[in-house]
Amino acid sequence: MRAARGFSFAGFVLAIGSAACFALSGIFASALISSGWSPGAATTARILFAALALLIPTLVMLRGQWSRVLRAWRTILLFGLLAIVACQLSFFVAVQFIPPSLALLIEFMGPVLLMLWTWARTRLAPSGVTLLGAALAVLGLVAISGVLAGGALNPLGILFALVAAVGNAAYFATGASQEHGIAPLPFVGLGLALAAVGLGIVSAVGLLPFRISSSPVTIADAEVPAAAAVAGMVLVSTVCAYVLGVAASRRLGATVASFTGYSEAMFGIVWTIVLLSVVPTAIQWLGAALIIAGVVTVKVGELLRSRSSPRVGSSRRTTRNG
């Protein structure tokens, strides 16, 4: 297993920026849906136009590097179809059966699933400090989501939310991979192109209700053209969010980047205050504090492990030589 990465301030800045951009997607999408768009249409527009926005930069940056793309086809396929399409669609299906707050909470169990998968694959248990940080972050997410207020537990909703969680884990796992040598922007561009094709097929066969509206949308008590909301959702909440997120995963590693992604819920609070004038409750502020504490603790655990790994390896070599 590759040693845990050292501290990267740039990585944290990229991860926080990605979370802030992702958090805006709910504002844009809910405004479009309220004006008559179907969730499937909003998702398809988001992915399709983002893929088109990155098409030319992706082709330019991949000039002479298509052999790398062929070698990395499995990773790109997982990123496009599991991390993007399956995650997005499963969440939208889940919220038809369970409250959105509960669906989001389950989807954000992706970092925990990723940590457990790494544990099973490498046979190396996370440190106690890392587990403590994970627990703090999850508790903070529970507090912010408002799921403690109660909600119906529909098995289908839980199942689809778990699929979204697997997609969430796949996003950080595939994004952190860099053995193929493909830069973050073209990697995201390829994944979005595959995702757009997948969503197009699903829509064409009628599995995804597709309805759009030209009516203006309301954001922050102001009416704006639907095209403006789509542009914001595409350029900020998709292109910037995914590119920054993949770049952050490669600097921080999948585990730390995924738990830092919990700050998306915190930025969700910030954007609702700024754009919707909705003030969070005291328990949501507590949840935000727990998420920050959890992310810091997870990173401390990873740093401690990376510093102790060489000593452990040296001790084992000395024992064998003796």
C-alpha positions as CSV (number, residue, x, y, z in Angstrom):
1,M,0.0,0.0,0.0
2,R,1.2,3.5,-0.8
3,A,2.2,5.4,2.3
4,A,-0.1,8.1,3.4
5,R,0.6,11.5,1.8
6,G,2.2,14.2,3.9
7,F,0.5,17.5,4.7
8,S,-0.6,19.5,1.6
9,F,-2.0,22.9,2.3
10,A,-2.8,23.2,-1.5
11,G,-4.6,19.9,-1.3
12,F,-6.9,21.2,1.5
13,V,-7.6,24.4,-0.3
14,L,-8.6,22.5,-3.5
15,A,-10.8,20.1,-1.5
16,I,-12.5,22.9,0.4
17,G,-13.0,24.8,-2.9
18,S,-14.5,21.6,-4.5
19,A,-16.9,21.1,-1.6
20,A,-18.0,24.8,-1.8
21,C,-18.8,24.4,-5.5
22,F,-20.6,21.1,-5.0
23,A,-22.7,22.6,-2.3
24,L,-24.1,25.1,-4.7
25,S,-25.5,22.4,-6.9
26,G,-28.5,21.9,-4.6
27,I,-29.4,25.6,-4.9
28,F,-29.2,25.6,-8.7
29,A,-31.0,22.2,-9.1
30,S,-33.8,22.9,-6.6
31,A,-34.5,26.3,-8.4
32,L,-34.7,24.5,-11.8
33,I,-36.9,21.7,-10.4
34,S,-39.2,24.3,-8.7
35,S,-39.6,26.0,-12.1
36,G,-40.8,22.8,-13.9
37,W,-37.6,20.8,-14.7
38,S,-37.5,17.1,-13.8
39,P,-34.6,15.9,-11.7
40,G,-33.5,13.8,-14.6
41,A,-33.4,16.7,-17.0
42,A,-31.5,18.9,-14.5
43,T,-28.9,16.1,-14.0
44,T,-28.6,15.4,-17.8
45,A,-28.1,19.1,-18.5
46,R,-25.5,19.4,-15.8
47,I,-23.4,16.5,-17.0
48,L,-23.9,17.0,-20.8
49,F,-23.0,20.7,-20.8
50,A,-20.1,20.2,-18.4
51,A,-18.7,17.5,-20.8
52,L,-19.0,19.9,-23.7
53,A,-17.4,22.7,-21.7
54,L,-14.3,20.5,-21.1
55,L,-14.3,18.8,-24.5
56,I,-11.7,21.1,-26.3
57,P,-9.4,21.4,-23.3
58,T,-9.5,17.7,-22.8
59,L,-8.6,16.9,-26.4
60,V,-5.8,19.5,-26.4
61,M,-4.3,18.1,-23.2
62,L,-4.5,14.5,-24.3
63,R,-2.7,15.1,-27.6
64,G,-0.2,12.3,-28.0
65,Q,-1.3,10.7,-24.7
66,W,-4.1,8.4,-25.9
67,S,-2.1,5.3,-25.0
68,R,-2.4,6.4,-21.4
69,V,-6.2,6.7,-21.8
70,L,-6.3,3.1,-23.2
71,R,-4.3,1.8,-20.2
72,A,-6.6,3.7,-17.7
73,W,-10.0,2.7,-19.4
74,R,-11.2,0.8,-16.3
75,T,-10.6,3.7,-14.0
76,I,-12.2,6.2,-16.4
77,L,-15.2,3.9,-16.8
78,L,-15.7,3.6,-13.1
79,F,-15.3,7.3,-12.7
80,G,-17.9,8.2,-15.4
81,L,-20.5,5.5,-14.8
82,L,-20.3,4.7,-11.1
83,A,-18.9,7.8,-9.5
84,I,-21.0,10.2,-11.6
85,V,-24.0,8.5,-13.2
86,A,-24.9,5.9,-10.6
87,C,-24.3,8.3,-7.8
88,Q,-26.4,11.0,-9.2
89,L,-29.3,8.8,-10.4
90,S,-29.4,6.7,-7.3
91,F,-29.7,9.8,-5.1
92,F,-32.6,11.1,-7.1
93,V,-34.4,7.8,-6.9
94,A,-33.7,7.5,-3.2
95,V,-35.3,10.8,-2.4
96,Q,-38.5,9.5,-3.9
97,F,-38.8,7.1,-0.9
98,I,-36.9,8.7,2.0
99,P,-36.3,12.3,3.1
100,P,-33.5,14.1,1.2
101,S,-31.6,14.7,4.5
102,L,-31.5,11.0,5.2
103,A,-30.5,10.1,1.6
104,L,-27.7,12.7,1.7
105,L,-26.5,11.2,5.1
106,I,-26.3,7.7,3.7
107,E,-24.6,8.9,0.5
108,F,-22.0,10.6,2.5
109,M,-21.1,7.3,4.2
110,G,-19.0,6.9,1.1
111,P,-15.8,7.9,2.9
112,V,-16.5,5.3,5.6
113,L,-17.1,2.6,2.9
114,L,-13.8,3.7,1.2
115,M,-11.9,3.4,4.5
116,L,-13.4,-0.1,5.1
117,W,-12.6,-1.2,1.6
118,T,-9.0,0.0,1.9
119,W,-8.8,-1.9,5.3
120,A,-10.1,-5.1,3.6
121,R,-7.9,-4.8,0.6
122,T,-4.6,-4.0,2.4
123,R,-5.3,-5.9,5.6
124,L,-4.0,-2.8,7.4
125,A,-6.5,-1.4,10.0
126,P,-6.9,2.4,10.2
127,S,-5.2,3.9,13.3
128,G,-7.3,4.7,16.3
129,V,-6.9,8.4,15.6
130,T,-8.2,8.0,12.1
131,L,-11.2,6.0,13.3
132,L,-11.9,8.7,16.0
133,G,-11.8,11.4,13.3
134,A,-14.2,9.4,11.1
135,A,-16.6,9.0,14.0
136,L,-16.5,12.7,14.7
137,A,-17.1,13.6,11.1
138,V,-20.1,11.2,10.8
139,L,-21.6,12.6,14.0
140,G,-21.3,16.1,12.6
141,L,-22.9,15.1,9.4
142,V,-25.8,13.5,11.3
143,A,-26.3,16.7,13.2
144,I,-26.2,18.9,10.1
145,S,-28.5,16.7,8.0
146,G,-31.3,17.1,10.5
147,V,-32.1,13.4,10.3
148,L,-32.3,13.3,14.1
149,A,-35.7,14.9,13.7
150,G,-37.0,11.6,12.3
151,G,-37.9,10.2,8.9
152,A,-39.5,7.2,7.3
153,L,-37.2,4.3,6.5
154,N,-38.2,2.8,3.2
155,P,-36.0,-0.2,2.2
156,L,-35.9,0.9,-1.5
157,G,-34.8,4.4,-0.5
158,I,-32.1,3.0,1.8
159,L,-30.9,0.6,-1.0
160,F,-30.6,3.4,-3.6
161,A,-28.9,5.7,-1.1
162,L,-26.4,3.0,-0.4
163,V,-25.7,2.7,-4.2
164,A,-25.1,6.5,-4.2
165,A,-22.7,6.0,-1.2
166,V,-20.7,3.4,-3.3
167,G,-20.6,5.9,-6.1
168,N,-19.4,8.6,-3.7
169,A,-16.6,6.3,-2.5
170,A,-15.7,5.5,-6.1
171,Y,-15.4,9.2,-6.9
172,F,-12.6,9.7,-4.4
173,A,-10.9,6.3,-5.1
174,T,-10.7,6.8,-8.8
175,G,-10.0,10.5,-8.5
176,A,-7.0,9.8,-6.3
177,S,-5.5,7.3,-8.8
178,Q,-2.6,8.9,-10.8
179,E,-0.6,5.9,-12.0
180,H,-2.0,6.4,-15.5
181,G,-0.4,9.9,-15.7
182,I,-3.6,11.7,-16.9
183,A,-4.0,15.2,-15.5
184,P,-7.1,16.0,-13.5
185,L,-8.9,18.2,-16.1
186,P,-8.8,15.7,-19.0
187,F,-9.5,12.8,-16.6
188,V,-12.7,14.6,-15.5
189,G,-13.5,15.5,-19.1
190,L,-13.3,11.9,-20.2
191,G,-15.4,10.8,-17.2
192,L,-18.1,13.4,-17.8
193,A,-18.2,12.4,-21.5
194,L,-18.9,8.8,-20.6
195,A,-21.4,9.9,-18.0
196,A,-23.2,12.1,-20.6
197,V,-23.5,9.1,-23.0
198,G,-24.8,6.9,-20.1
199,L,-27.4,9.5,-19.1
200,G,-28.4,9.9,-22.7
201,I,-29.1,6.2,-23.1
202,V,-31.1,6.1,-19.9
203,S,-33.2,9.0,-21.0
204,A,-33.7,7.7,-24.5
205,V,-35.1,4.4,-23.3
206,G,-37.5,6.2,-21.0
207,L,-36.0,5.2,-17.7
208,L,-35.3,8.8,-16.8
209,P,-38.2,11.3,-16.9
210,F,-37.1,14.3,-18.9
211,R,-38.9,17.6,-18.7
212,I,-37.5,21.1,-19.1
213,S,-39.0,24.5,-18.8
214,S,-38.1,28.0,-20.1
215,S,-39.7,29.7,-17.1
216,P,-37.4,32.0,-15.0
217,V,-36.0,30.5,-11.8
218,T,-35.8,32.1,-8.4
219,I,-32.5,32.3,-6.6
220,A,-31.9,34.5,-3.5
221,D,-35.4,36.1,-4.0
222,A,-34.4,37.2,-7.5
223,E,-35.7,35.9,-10.8
224,V,-33.0,34.8,-13.3
225,P,-33.2,33.1,-16.6
226,A,-33.2,29.3,-16.5
227,A,-30.1,29.4,-18.7
228,A,-28.2,31.3,-16.1
229,A,-29.0,28.7,-13.4
230,V,-27.9,26.0,-15.8
231,A,-24.7,27.8,-16.5
232,G,-23.9,28.2,-12.8
233,M,-24.7,24.6,-12.2
234,V,-22.5,23.4,-15.1
235,L,-19.5,25.7,-14.7
236,V,-19.3,26.1,-10.9
237,S,-21.0,23.0,-9.4
238,T,-19.8,20.5,-12.0
239,V,-16.7,21.6,-13.9
240,C,-14.9,23.4,-11.1
241,A,-16.2,21.0,-8.4
242,Y,-15.0,17.8,-10.1
243,V,-11.7,19.2,-11.4
244,L,-10.8,20.7,-8.0
245,G,-11.9,17.5,-6.3
246,V,-9.8,15.2,-8.4
247,A,-6.8,17.5,-8.0
248,A,-7.3,17.5,-4.2
249,S,-7.6,13.7,-4.0
250,R,-4.3,13.3,-5.7
251,R,-2.6,15.6,-3.2
252,L,-4.3,14.4,0.0
253,G,-5.1,10.8,-0.8
254,A,-8.5,9.2,-1.1
255,T,-9.2,8.9,2.6
256,V,-8.4,12.4,3.7
257,A,-9.9,14.0,0.6
258,S,-13.2,12.1,1.1
259,F,-13.6,13.1,4.7
260,T,-12.7,16.7,3.8
261,G,-15.6,16.4,1.3
262,Y,-17.9,16.4,4.3
263,S,-17.4,20.1,4.4
264,E,-19.9,20.2,1.5
265,A,-22.6,19.9,4.1
266,M,-21.1,22.9,6.0
267,F,-21.1,25.0,2.8
268,G,-24.6,23.9,2.2
269,I,-25.4,25.8,5.4
270,V,-23.4,28.8,4.3
271,W,-25.1,29.1,0.9
272,T,-28.6,28.7,2.5
273,I,-27.7,31.6,4.8
274,V,-26.3,33.8,2.0
275,L,-28.8,33.0,-0.7
276,L,-31.9,31.8,1.0
277,S,-31.6,33.7,4.4
278,V,-32.2,30.5,6.3
279,V,-30.4,30.5,9.6
280,P,-29.2,27.0,10.8
281,T,-30.1,25.6,14.2
282,A,-27.7,25.3,17.2
283,I,-27.3,21.6,16.6
284,Q,-26.3,22.2,13.0
285,W,-23.6,24.6,14.1
286,L,-22.4,21.9,16.5
287,G,-22.4,19.5,13.5
288,A,-20.2,21.8,11.5
289,A,-17.7,22.0,14.4
290,L,-17.7,18.2,14.7
291,I,-17.0,17.8,11.0
292,I,-14.0,20.2,11.2
293,A,-12.7,18.4,14.2
294,G,-13.2,15.0,12.5
295,V,-11.4,16.0,9.3
296,V,-8.4,17.4,11.2
297,T,-8.3,14.3,13.3
298,V,-8.4,12.0,10.3
299,K,-5.5,13.9,8.7
300,V,-3.5,13.7,12.0
301,G,-4.1,10.0,12.0
302,E,-2.8,9.7,8.4
303,L,0.3,11.8,9.2
304,L,1.1,9.7,12.3
305,R,0.8,6.5,10.2
306,S,3.0,7.9,7.4
307,R,5.7,8.8,9.9
308,S,5.6,5.5,11.7
309,S,5.6,3.3,8.5
310,P,9.3,3.6,7.7
311,R,10.2,2.7,11.3
312,V,7.9,-0.4,11.1
313,G,9.4,-1.5,7.8
314,S,13.0,-1.0,9.2
315,S,12.1,-3.0,12.3
316,R,10.8,-5.9,10.2
317,R,13.9,-5.9,8.0
318,T,16.1,-5.9,11.1
319,T,14.2,-8.9,12.5
320,R,14.5,-10.8,9.3
321,N,18.3,-10.1,9.0
322,G,18.8,-11.1,12.6
